Amino acid sequence: MVRYVLCLIFSLTVLSSYAETKRYPVYLELVADTIKVDGKRCYFVRSWGNFKTREMNKCEWNLFCGEFTHFYIEQGYAYPLWVEDYYPGIDTIRVRRPFSFEHDEVYGWFNKRVWSEYEKWKRKQKFIPTPP
C-alpha cells in the first residue's frame, strides 16, 4: 500500500513540474512595414496574449527590432503568427508556425483589417518614420 502511495506522489510531482515548464504559444500579428532604427530593420508587432492565462487582450503596436527564426517576411503583408514567447524588449522571436487560413479570401480580409488598424494607429500616434 505504501508503494502505491509513493508512486502516486511521485507521478503527481513529475506531472506538475511538466505542466509548469510547458510553453504555451503567443498569438502575434506582424505588419511587414519595415523601418530602420539605428541601422537595424524593425517591424511593428501586436500581441494578443497567450493561451496559458487564456487572456486574449489586444495590445498596442510595438516596434520590434530583433530577428525572427523559422520565418520569411515579405514586405507589404500582415502575418498572424504563433510564437514561442513575446514581450517588449525581446531580441529574437521564435516562430512556431504561421497561422494558416483555409481560403485566400479570408487571408485577404485579415490583411486588410490588420493594415487598416495599423494605419489608424500610426495616424493617431503621428508616427513619422525617419528616412533610411
C-alpha positions in Angstrom: 0.0 0.0 0.0 2.8 2.4 0.9 4.4 1.7 -2.5 1.3 2.8 -4.3 1.0 6.0 -2.3 4.7 6.8 -3.0 4.2 6.1 -6.8 1.2 8.3 -6.8 3.0 11.2 -5.1 6.0 10.8 -7.4 3.7 10.7 -10.5 1.9 13.9 -9.4 5.2 15.6 -8.7 6.5 14.8 -12.2 3.3 15.8 -13.9 3.0 19.1 -12.1 6.6 20.0 -12.9 6.0 19.1 -16.6 2.9 21.3 -16.7 4.8 24.3 -15.2 7.5 24.0 -17.8 5.2 23.6 -20.8 5.3 26.6 -23.0 2.1 28.0 -24.4 2.1 29.8 -27.8 1.6 33.5 -28.1 -0.6 34.9 -30.9 1.2 37.8 -32.6 0.3 40.0 -35.6 3.2 41.3 -37.6 3.0 44.1 -40.1 5.8 43.9 -42.7 6.2 47.7 -42.9 10.0 47.9 -42.3 11.7 51.0 -40.9 15.3 51.4 -39.9 16.2 52.4 -36.3 19.9 52.7 -35.5 20.8 50.7 -38.6 18.5 47.8 -37.6 15.5 46.6 -39.6 12.4 46.9 -37.4 8.8 45.8 -37.7 5.6 46.6 -35.9 4.0 43.7 -33.9 1.0 43.4 -31.7 0.4 40.6 -29.2 -3.0 39.2 -28.4 -1.8 37.3 -25.3 -1.1 33.7 -24.6 -3.1 30.5 -24.0 -1.8 29.7 -20.6 -3.6 32.6 -19.0 -6.4 32.4 -21.6 -6.3 36.2 -21.7 -6.6 37.3 -25.3 -6.4 41.1 -25.0 -5.2 43.0 -28.0 -2.2 45.1 -27.1 -0.9 48.3 -28.7 1.5 48.1 -31.6 5.2 47.8 -30.5 8.3 48.2 -32.5 10.4 45.0 -32.7 14.0 45.4 -33.8 15.2 41.9 -33.5 15.2 38.7 -35.6 12.6 36.1 -36.4 13.6 32.5 -36.6 11.9 29.9 -38.8 10.1 32.6 -40.8 10.5 34.6 -44.0 8.9 38.1 -44.2 7.8 39.7 -47.4 7.1 43.4 -47.4 3.6 44.7 -47.6 1.8 41.8 -45.8 0.4 41.3 -42.4 1.1 38.0 -40.8 -0.7 36.2 -38.0 1.9 34.1 -36.1 2.1 31.5 -33.3 5.4 32.3 -31.5 7.2 30.8 -28.5 7.3 33.9 -26.4 6.9 37.6 -26.9 7.4 40.6 -24.6 8.6 44.1 -25.4 12.4 44.2 -25.4 12.9 40.6 -26.6 15.7 40.3 -29.2 14.6 37.1 -31.1 11.1 35.8 -31.8 11.0 32.1 -32.5 8.0 31.4 -34.8 6.3 28.1 -34.1 4.2 28.4 -37.2 2.3 30.9 -39.2 -1.4 30.9 -38.5 -2.9 29.4 -41.7 -6.2 30.3 -43.4 -8.2 27.9 -45.3 -9.1 30.3 -48.1 -7.3 33.2 -49.7 -10.4 35.4 -49.3 -10.2 35.0 -45.5 -6.5 36.0 -45.6 -7.3 39.0 -47.8 -9.9 40.1 -45.2 -7.4 39.6 -42.4 -4.7 41.5 -44.3 -7.0 44.5 -44.9 -8.2 44.6 -41.4 -4.8 44.5 -39.8 -3.3 47.1 -42.2 -6.3 49.4 -41.6 -5.9 49.1 -37.8 -2.2 49.7 -38.1 -2.6 52.7 -40.3 -5.2 54.2 -38.0 -2.9 53.6 -35.0 0.0 55.2 -37.0 -2.0 58.3 -37.8 -3.2 58.6 -34.1 0.4 58.4 -32.9 1.5 60.9 -35.5 4.2 58.4 -36.4 6.7 59.8 -38.9 9.4 57.4 -39.8 12.9 58.7 -40.4 14.2 58.2 -44.0 16.6 55.3 -44.5 
